[in-house]
């Protein structure tokens, strides 16, 4: 009322105000093009008008049924074909939690402006070994007189109360993906690099959790907590369950950034806050009747094709459709494409215990997918079939063998024992029907395999040493046979002169006197 009075406009009655509200069109956008942005301070002075667009849905909750992350508002301050866009998460409009129009009016109210000093939100990003977190005060910093473009001034106005960044080496160079993801997909590697990345992942998680604990008083006051955490491990670093969790996974304040973010840095947090807190000027989406009709036809064709694919496969008749399904399943099993296999089975509603066709070819040994995977040593696919798709390990082939008994190697058998430990004893009769003798955890199997690998490596080393020693002996024998044994050179013969040269002058005189005396004695004996 005060704003209309300041603008020289006539005050509205309650009936007129409700009529204005009913005429306002609110809709979601099918585009995410970002044009010019205006600040919240400027938007508080804007006046949303009652211009309605007949081409848009007249329902007040039509924004809920679009794939866009925006809610669009018409305004007389904008030129034709333009509208204001606000993220649904900013207005709590993702699941119809609030009326976007009323929420926007609350944000523009004087009461809300007075609470800005005490209102804060938290922003967290984690990925690729990088972490960035910040506590942001809702009241922006005054940037009047500062230099820079409008975008730079927006970044300067972000009022950060606390912020922290971490970085550790957790991502495999040139290959991408975290070490934990690689371990889950391919098994635990034993290289020095993988050990370092595994340690850094745990250290980064502990650092993040320690930071969250130190910020707990601030986090308890936050109105919103926005996060960007791709992957289970990253989400577990920020969100948790139980009394020890700083941020509960089910906390209603938690929001996901509704747009793509870059590497987690403090600057990126500033940019993300500006994206969330500023209005955007956008193009009004135009409805294309031809495109709508084409989509309708595509949906009809898709529905018909789904009906055809959802028909149950007549296994008893051994139809060509069943043979084609078998070919697809065998192809996916051979290539170890677990996600594609799961998607194909669920899309075509193929039973996980589907009997491969024709029975003459597969019935004797590999009657089911689990038999086939075990027989050819596809341990990864055996795990997927047992744990993810809940295949029946008690089914026997025509020879009377279960899938465990058809296992090609010990590694495949260990998969069944791990599945027994994972699924529990109540899943089936593991001992008698499935013929799985024991139950082992994944850690026990890894320890056994590592021990066997070390033993085989030691045996291989001893074998190499024996072969090397044999080769040395053979080479020495062939060399001696061809060139003969080598002979040592004669020793150095020391002469009398060398002996005298090594004596002192006094010693030389004594030796010479003794030699002369012996010579005289020899002459005297000779004269007799």
C-alpha positions as CSV (number, residue, x, y, z in Angstrom):
1,X,0.0,0.0,0.0
2,X,2.8,2.4,0.9
3,X,4.6,1.7,-2.5
4,X,1.4,2.4,-4.5
5,X,0.9,5.6,-2.5
6,X,4.5,6.7,-3.2
7,X,4.0,5.9,-6.9
8,X,0.8,8.0,-7.0
9,X,-1.4,5.0,-7.7
10,X,-4.9,4.3,-6.3
11,X,-5.1,1.9,-3.4
12,X,-6.7,-1.4,-4.1
13,X,-9.5,-3.0,-2.1
14,X,-9.2,-6.6,-0.9
15,X,-11.5,-7.8,-3.7
16,X,-9.6,-5.9,-6.4
17,X,-6.3,-7.3,-5.0
18,X,-7.6,-10.9,-5.2
19,X,-8.8,-10.2,-8.8
20,X,-5.3,-8.9,-9.7
21,X,-3.8,-12.1,-8.2
22,X,-6.1,-14.4,-10.2
23,X,-5.2,-12.6,-13.5
24,X,-1.5,-13.0,-13.0
25,X,-0.1,-15.8,-15.1
26,X,2.6,-18.0,-13.7
27,X,4.3,-20.6,-15.8
28,X,7.4,-22.7,-16.1
29,X,9.8,-22.2,-19.0
30,X,11.0,-24.8,-21.4
31,X,14.3,-22.8,-21.9
32,X,17.1,-21.9,-19.6
33,X,18.6,-19.1,-21.6
34,X,20.2,-16.5,-19.3
35,X,20.1,-12.9,-20.4
36,X,20.5,-9.8,-18.2
37,X,20.2,-10.1,-14.4
38,X,19.0,-7.5,-12.0
39,X,19.6,-7.3,-8.2
40,X,17.1,-8.1,-5.5
41,X,17.3,-4.5,-4.4
42,X,16.2,-3.4,-7.8
43,X,13.5,-6.1,-8.0
44,X,12.0,-4.8,-4.7
45,X,11.1,-1.7,-6.6
46,X,9.5,-3.6,-9.5
47,X,5.7,-3.9,-9.9
48,X,4.4,-7.2,-11.2
49,X,1.4,-6.4,-13.5
50,X,-1.7,-8.3,-14.4
51,X,-0.8,-9.0,-18.1
52,X,-1.9,-12.5,-18.9
53,X,-0.7,-14.7,-21.7
54,X,-3.5,-16.9,-23.1
55,X,-1.0,-19.3,-24.7
56,X,0.2,-20.4,-21.3
57,X,-1.5,-22.8,-18.9
58,X,-4.1,-21.0,-16.8
59,X,-3.5,-23.3,-13.8
60,X,-1.8,-21.5,-10.9
61,X,0.5,-24.6,-10.5
62,X,1.4,-25.1,-14.1
63,X,5.0,-24.4,-13.3
64,X,5.2,-27.8,-11.5
65,X,4.7,-29.8,-14.7
66,X,7.6,-28.4,-16.7
67,X,11.2,-29.6,-17.0
68,X,12.5,-26.1,-16.4
69,X,14.1,-25.0,-13.1
70,X,12.5,-21.5,-13.5
71,X,9.2,-19.9,-12.6
72,X,8.4,-17.0,-14.9
73,X,6.7,-13.7,-14.1
74,X,5.3,-11.1,-16.4
75,X,5.9,-7.4,-15.7
76,X,5.0,-4.1,-17.3
77,X,8.6,-2.9,-16.7
78,X,9.9,-5.3,-19.4
79,X,9.5,-5.1,-23.2
80,X,7.3,-7.4,-25.1
81,X,8.5,-11.0,-25.3
82,X,10.5,-10.7,-22.0
83,X,9.7,-11.9,-18.5
84,X,11.4,-12.4,-15.1
85,X,12.8,-15.8,-14.2
86,X,13.3,-17.1,-10.7
87,X,14.6,-20.5,-9.7
88,X,12.0,-22.8,-8.3
89,X,14.3,-23.8,-5.4
90,X,14.6,-20.1,-4.4
91,X,10.8,-19.8,-4.1
92,X,10.3,-23.3,-2.5
93,X,8.3,-24.2,-5.6
94,X,9.9,-27.5,-6.6
95,X,7.0,-29.6,-5.3
96,X,4.3,-27.0,-4.8
97,X,5.4,-26.2,-1.2
98,X,4.4,-22.6,-1.6
99,X,2.6,-20.2,-3.9
100,X,5.5,-18.6,-6.0
101,X,3.7,-15.3,-6.3
102,X,3.1,-14.9,-2.6
103,X,6.6,-16.0,-1.9
104,X,8.0,-13.4,-4.2
105,X,5.9,-10.7,-2.5
106,X,7.2,-11.9,0.9
107,X,10.8,-11.5,-0.4
108,X,10.0,-7.9,-1.5
109,X,8.2,-7.0,1.8
110,X,9.8,-4.6,4.3
111,X,9.5,-7.3,7.0
112,X,11.7,-9.6,5.0
113,X,14.2,-6.8,4.3
114,X,14.5,-6.1,8.1
115,X,15.4,-9.7,8.7
116,X,18.3,-9.8,6.2
117,X,20.9,-9.1,8.8
118,X,20.1,-12.2,10.7
119,X,19.4,-14.5,7.7
120,X,22.2,-16.8,6.5
121,X,22.5,-19.8,4.1
122,X,25.2,-22.4,3.5
123,X,26.7,-23.4,0.2
124,X,28.8,-26.6,-0.2
125,X,30.5,-28.1,-3.3
126,X,32.6,-31.2,-3.5
127,X,33.9,-33.2,-6.4
128,X,37.2,-34.3,-8.0
129,X,39.1,-34.0,-4.7
130,X,38.1,-30.3,-4.4
131,X,35.8,-29.0,-1.6
132,X,34.5,-25.5,-1.1
133,X,32.1,-24.3,1.6
134,X,30.7,-20.9,2.7
135,X,28.2,-19.4,5.1
136,X,26.6,-16.4,3.3
137,X,24.7,-13.5,4.9
138,X,21.6,-12.6,3.0
139,X,22.2,-8.9,3.3
140,X,24.5,-7.9,0.4
141,X,27.6,-5.7,0.8
142,X,27.1,-2.2,-0.5
143,X,29.2,-1.8,-3.7
144,X,28.4,1.8,-4.5
145,X,31.5,3.5,-5.9
146,X,33.2,0.2,-6.8
147,X,34.6,-0.4,-10.3
148,X,33.7,-3.3,-12.5
149,X,31.1,-4.8,-14.7
150,X,27.6,-5.5,-13.4
151,X,28.5,-9.2,-13.0
152,X,31.7,-8.3,-11.1
153,X,29.7,-5.9,-8.8
154,X,27.3,-8.8,-8.1
155,X,30.2,-11.0,-7.0
156,X,31.6,-8.2,-4.8
157,X,28.3,-7.8,-3.1
158,X,28.1,-11.4,-1.8
159,X,28.5,-11.2,2.0
160,X,30.5,-14.3,3.0
161,X,30.6,-14.8,6.8
162,X,32.8,-18.0,6.7
163,X,34.4,-19.9,3.9
164,X,36.9,-22.8,3.6
165,X,38.4,-24.8,0.7
166,X,40.2,-28.2,0.7
167,X,42.0,-30.1,-2.1
168,X,43.4,-33.6,-2.1
169,X,44.6,-35.9,-4.9
170,X,41.7,-38.4,-5.3
171,X,41.0,-38.5,-9.0
172,X,42.9,-40.8,-11.4
173,X,44.8,-38.7,-14.0
174,X,43.8,-39.0,-17.6
175,X,41.2,-41.7,-16.7
176,X,38.9,-39.6,-14.5
177,X,36.6,-40.8,-11.7
178,X,37.3,-41.3,-8.0
179,X,39.3,-44.2,-6.7
180,X,36.2,-45.5,-4.7
181,X,34.2,-45.6,-7.9
182,X,37.0,-47.5,-9.7
183,X,37.2,-50.0,-6.8
184,X,33.4,-50.6,-6.9
185,X,33.4,-51.1,-10.6
186,X,36.7,-53.1,-11.2
187,X,37.7,-54.3,-7.8
188,X,40.3,-53.0,-5.4
189,X,43.6,-52.1,-7.0
190,X,46.9,-52.5,-5.2
191,X,49.1,-49.9,-6.8
192,X,50.8,-47.1,-4.9
193,X,48.7,-44.4,-6.6
194,X,45.4,-46.2,-5.8
195,X,46.5,-46.5,-2.1
196,X,47.3,-42.8,-2.0
197,X,44.0,-41.8,-3.6
198,X,42.1,-44.1,-1.2
199,X,43.8,-42.5,1.8
200,X,43.2,-39.0,0.4
201,X,39.5,-39.7,-0.1
202,X,39.2,-40.7,3.6
203,X,41.3,-37.7,4.7
204,X,39.2,-35.3,2.7
205,X,36.0,-36.8,4.1
206,X,37.3,-36.3,7.7
207,X,38.3,-32.8,7.0
208,X,34.9,-31.9,5.6
209,X,33.1,-33.5,8.6
210,X,35.4,-31.7,11.0
211,X,34.6,-28.4,9.3
212,X,30.8,-29.1,9.4
213,X,31.1,-29.8,13.2
214,X,32.9,-26.5,13.8
215,X,30.2,-24.7,11.8
216,X,27.3,-26.5,13.4
217,X,26.1,-23.4,15.4
218,X,25.9,-21.5,12.1
219,X,24.4,-24.4,10.1
220,X,21.6,-24.6,12.7
221,X,20.7,-21.0,11.9
222,X,20.7,-21.4,8.1
223,X,17.5,-20.9,6.1
224,X,18.8,-23.0,3.2
225,X,21.7,-25.4,2.6
226,X,22.7,-25.8,-1.0
227,X,24.9,-28.6,-2.0
228,X,26.6,-30.0,-5.1
229,X,27.9,-33.6,-4.5
230,X,28.0,-36.0,-7.4
231,X,28.2,-39.7,-6.3
232,X,27.3,-41.6,-3.1
233,X,30.7,-41.1,-1.5
234,X,30.6,-37.3,-2.0
235,X,27.0,-37.0,-0.6
236,X,28.0,-39.1,2.4
237,X,30.8,-36.6,3.2
238,X,28.2,-33.8,3.5
239,X,24.9,-35.6,4.5
240,X,24.4,-38.3,7.1
241,X,21.9,-40.1,9.3
242,X,21.6,-40.4,13.0
243,X,22.4,-38.2,16.0
244,X,26.1,-37.7,14.9
245,X,25.2,-36.2,11.5
246,X,25.6,-32.4,11.3
247,X,23.4,-32.2,8.3
248,X,20.6,-34.8,8.1
249,X,20.0,-36.3,4.6
250,X,16.3,-35.7,5.1
251,X,16.7,-32.1,6.2
252,X,14.1,-30.0,4.4
253,X,16.5,-27.1,4.1
254,X,18.8,-29.1,1.9
255,X,18.7,-28.0,-1.8
256,X,20.6,-29.1,-4.9
257,X,22.0,-26.4,-7.2
258,X,19.6,-26.3,-10.1
259,X,22.3,-25.4,-12.6
260,X,25.7,-26.7,-13.7
261,X,28.6,-25.6,-11.5
262,X,32.4,-25.6,-12.2
263,X,35.3,-26.7,-10.0
264,X,34.5,-26.0,-6.3
265,X,36.2,-22.7,-5.3
266,X,35.2,-19.7,-3.3
267,X,34.6,-17.7,-6.5
268,X,32.3,-20.4,-7.8
269,X,30.3,-20.2,-4.6
270,X,29.9,-16.5,-5.1
271,X,28.7,-17.0,-8.6
272,X,26.3,-19.7,-7.5
273,X,24.8,-17.5,-4.9
274,X,24.3,-14.7,-7.4
275,X,22.6,-17.2,-9.7
276,X,20.2,-18.1,-6.9
277,X,19.5,-14.7,-5.5
278,X,19.1,-12.5,-8.6
279,X,16.2,-12.2,-11.0
280,X,16.8,-13.0,-14.6
281,X,15.3,-11.3,-17.7
282,X,14.4,-14.1,-20.1
283,X,12.5,-14.7,-23.3
284,X,8.9,-15.8,-22.9
285,X,8.7,-19.4,-24.3
286,X,6.7,-19.7,-27.5
287,X,4.4,-22.6,-28.1
288,X,5.0,-24.5,-31.3
289,X,1.8,-26.3,-32.4
290,X,3.6,-28.4,-35.0
291,X,6.2,-29.5,-32.4
292,X,3.5,-30.4,-29.9
293,X,1.6,-32.5,-32.5
294,X,4.8,-34.2,-33.5
295,X,5.6,-35.0,-29.8
296,X,2.1,-36.4,-29.4
297,X,2.5,-38.7,-32.4
298,X,5.9,-39.8,-31.1
299,X,4.3,-40.6,-27.7
300,X,1.6,-42.7,-29.4
301,X,4.2,-44.6,-31.4
302,X,6.3,-45.1,-28.3
303,X,3.3,-46.4,-26.3
304,X,2.4,-48.9,-29.1
305,X,6.0,-50.1,-29.2
306,X,6.1,-50.6,-25.5
307,X,2.9,-52.6,-25.6
308,X,4.4,-54.9,-28.2
309,X,7.7,-55.3,-26.2
310,X,5.8,-56.0,-23.0
311,X,4.1,-59.1,-24.3
312,X,5.2,-62.2,-22.4
313,X,7.6,-64.4,-24.2
314,X,6.2,-67.9,-24.9
315,X,9.1,-70.0,-23.7
316,X,7.4,-73.4,-24.3
317,X,7.0,-72.7,-28.0
318,X,10.6,-71.6,-28.4
319,X,9.4,-68.7,-30.5
320,X,11.8,-66.5,-32.6
321,X,11.1,-63.7,-30.2
322,X,12.6,-65.8,-27.3
323,X,15.6,-66.6,-29.5
324,X,16.2,-63.0,-30.2
325,X,15.9,-62.2,-26.5
326,X,18.5,-64.9,-25.7
327,X,20.9,-63.4,-28.3
328,X,20.6,-60.0,-26.7
329,X,21.1,-61.4,-23.2
330,X,24.1,-63.5,-24.2
331,X,25.7,-60.5,-26.0
332,X,25.4,-58.3,-22.9
333,X,26.7,-61.1,-20.6
334,X,29.8,-61.7,-22.8
335,X,30.6,-58.0,-22.9
336,X,30.0,-57.7,-19.1
337,X,27.8,-54.7,-19.6
338,X,25.9,-54.8,-16.3
339,X,24.0,-51.5,-16.6
340,X,22.8,-52.3,-20.1
341,X,21.8,-55.8,-19.0
342,X,19.7,-54.5,-16.1
343,X,18.1,-51.8,-18.3
344,X,17.2,-54.4,-21.0
345,X,15.7,-56.9,-18.5
346,X,13.6,-54.2,-16.9
347,X,12.5,-52.5,-20.1
348,X,11.4,-55.8,-21.8
349,X,10.2,-57.4,-18.5
350,X,12.4,-60.4,-19.0
351,X,12.4,-62.8,-16.0
352,X,15.8,-62.9,-14.4
353,X,15.5,-66.8,-14.4
354,X,14.6,-66.8,-18.1
355,X,15.5,-70.1,-19.7
356,X,17.8,-69.5,-22.7
357,X,16.6,-70.6,-26.1
358,X,16.8,-72.9,-28.0
359,X,16.9,-75.4,-25.2
360,X,18.9,-77.9,-27.3
361,X,21.8,-75.5,-27.3
362,X,21.6,-74.1,-23.8
363,X,19.5,-76.5,-21.7
364,X,22.2,-79.1,-21.0
365,X,24.8,-76.8,-19.3
366,X,23.8,-73.1,-19.4
367,X,20.0,-73.2,-18.9
368,X,19.8,-69.7,-17.3
369,X,21.8,-66.5,-17.4
370,X,23.3,-67.3,-14.0
371,X,24.4,-70.7,-15.3
372,X,25.9,-69.1,-18.4
373,X,27.8,-66.4,-16.5
374,X,29.2,-69.0,-14.0
375,X,30.1,-71.5,-16.7
376,X,32.2,-68.9,-18.6
377,X,33.8,-67.3,-15.5
378,X,31.9,-64.0,-15.7
379,X,32.2,-63.3,-12.0
380,X,31.1,-59.7,-12.2
381,X,27.9,-60.6,-14.0
382,X,27.2,-63.4,-11.5
383,X,27.3,-60.8,-8.8
384,X,24.9,-58.5,-10.7
385,X,22.5,-61.4,-11.3
386,X,22.5,-62.6,-7.7
387,X,22.7,-59.4,-5.7
388,X,21.0,-56.8,-8.0
389,X,18.5,-58.9,-10.0
390,X,17.9,-61.5,-7.3
391,X,18.4,-64.6,-9.6
392,X,17.6,-68.0,-8.2
393,X,20.8,-70.0,-7.5
394,X,18.9,-73.3,-6.8
395,X,17.8,-73.8,-10.4
396,X,19.5,-76.9,-12.0
397,X,20.3,-77.5,-15.6
398,X,19.4,-80.7,-17.5
399,X,22.5,-82.4,-16.1
400,X,21.3,-81.6,-12.5
401,X,24.0,-79.0,-11.7
402,X,23.4,-75.7,-10.1
403,X,25.1,-72.5,-11.3
404,X,27.6,-72.8,-8.4
405,X,28.6,-76.3,-9.5
406,X,29.1,-75.0,-13.1
407,X,31.5,-72.2,-12.0
408,X,34.6,-72.1,-14.1
409,X,37.0,-71.0,-11.4
410,X,37.4,-70.3,-7.7
411,X,36.9,-66.5,-8.2
412,X,33.4,-67.2,-9.6
413,X,32.6,-69.5,-6.7
414,X,33.7,-66.9,-4.2
415,X,31.0,-64.6,-5.8
416,X,28.3,-67.1,-4.7
417,X,29.7,-67.2,-1.2
418,X,29.8,-63.4,-0.9
419,X,26.2,-63.3,-2.3
420,X,25.2,-65.8,0.4
421,X,26.7,-63.5,3.0
422,X,25.0,-60.4,1.5
423,X,21.6,-61.8,0.8
424,X,21.3,-63.8,4.0
425,X,20.5,-67.4,4.9
426,X,16.7,-66.8,4.4
427,X,17.1,-66.0,0.7
428,X,17.2,-69.7,-0.3
429,X,18.5,-73.1,0.8
430,X,22.1,-72.3,0.1
431,X,23.6,-75.5,1.4
432,X,21.4,-78.2,0.0
433,X,19.5,-76.7,-3.0
434,X,22.1,-74.2,-4.3
435,X,25.1,-76.3,-3.3
436,X,27.0,-73.2,-2.0
437,X,29.1,-74.7,0.8
438,X,30.1,-71.5,2.7
439,X,29.5,-67.8,3.4
440,X,32.3,-65.2,3.2
441,X,32.4,-61.5,3.4
442,X,33.9,-59.4,0.6
443,X,36.9,-58.6,2.9
444,X,37.6,-62.3,3.6
445,X,37.5,-63.1,-0.1
446,X,39.9,-60.2,-0.9
447,X,42.3,-61.4,1.7
448,X,42.2,-65.0,0.4
449,X,42.7,-63.9,-3.2
450,X,45.5,-61.6,-2.1
451,X,47.2,-64.4,-0.2
452,X,46.9,-66.8,-3.2
453,X,48.2,-64.1,-5.5
454,X,51.2,-63.6,-3.2
455,X,51.9,-67.3,-3.1
456,X,51.7,-67.6,-6.9
457,X,54.0,-64.6,-7.3
458,X,56.5,-66.2,-4.9
459,X,56.3,-69.6,-6.8
460,X,56.8,-67.7,-10.0
461,X,59.8,-65.9,-8.6
462,X,61.4,-69.2,-7.4
463,X,60.7,-70.8,-10.8
464,X,62.4,-67.8,-12.5
465,X,65.4,-68.1,-10.3
466,X,65.8,-71.9,-11.0
467,X,65.5,-71.3,-14.7
468,X,68.1,-68.5,-14.5
469,X,70.5,-70.7,-12.5
470,X,70.0,-73.5,-15.0
471,X,70.7,-71.2,-17.9
472,X,73.9,-69.9,-16.2
473,X,75.2,-73.4,-15.8
474,X,74.4,-74.4,-19.4
475,X,76.1,-71.3,-20.6
476,X,79.2,-71.9,-18.5
477,X,79.4,-75.6,-19.7
478,X,79.0,-74.6,-23.4
479,X,81.7,-71.9,-23.0
480,X,84.2,-74.2,-21.3
481,X,83.5,-76.9,-24.0
482,X,84.1,-74.4,-26.8
483,X,87.0,-72.3,-25.4
484,X,88.3,-74.5,-22.6
485,X,88.8,-73.6,-18.9
486,X,90.7,-70.5,-18.2
487,X,94.2,-70.6,-16.6
488,X,95.6,-68.3,-14.0
489,X,98.7,-66.3,-14.8
490,X,102.0,-67.1,-13.0
491,X,102.8,-65.3,-9.8
492,X,105.4,-62.5,-9.6
493,X,108.8,-64.0,-8.8
494,X,110.7,-61.8,-6.4
495,X,114.5,-61.5,-7.2
496,X,117.4,-60.9,-4.7
497,X,117.7,-57.4,-6.0
498,X,114.1,-56.6,-5.2
499,X,114.6,-58.0,-1.7
500,X,117.6,-55.8,-1.2
501,X,115.8,-52.7,-2.5
502,X,113.1,-53.2,0.1
503,X,115.6,-53.1,3.0
504,X,117.1,-50.1,4.9
505,X,120.8,-49.3,4.5
506,X,121.8,-50.9,7.8
507,X,119.9,-54.1,6.9
508,X,121.6,-54.1,3.5
509,X,125.1,-53.9,5.1
510,X,124.3,-56.8,7.4
511,X,123.0,-58.9,4.6
512,X,126.1,-58.1,2.4
513,X,128.5,-58.9,5.2
514,X,126.8,-62.3,5.7
515,X,126.9,-63.0,2.0
516,X,130.7,-62.2,1.9
517,X,131.3,-64.4,4.9
518,X,129.5,-67.3,3.3
519,X,131.5,-66.7,0.1
520,X,134.8,-66.9,2.0
521,X,133.8,-70.1,3.7
522,X,132.8,-71.6,0.4
523,X,136.3,-70.8,-1.1
524,X,138.1,-72.1,1.9
525,X,136.3,-75.4,1.6
526,X,137.0,-75.6,-2.1
527,X,140.8,-75.0,-1.6
528,X,141.1,-77.9,0.9
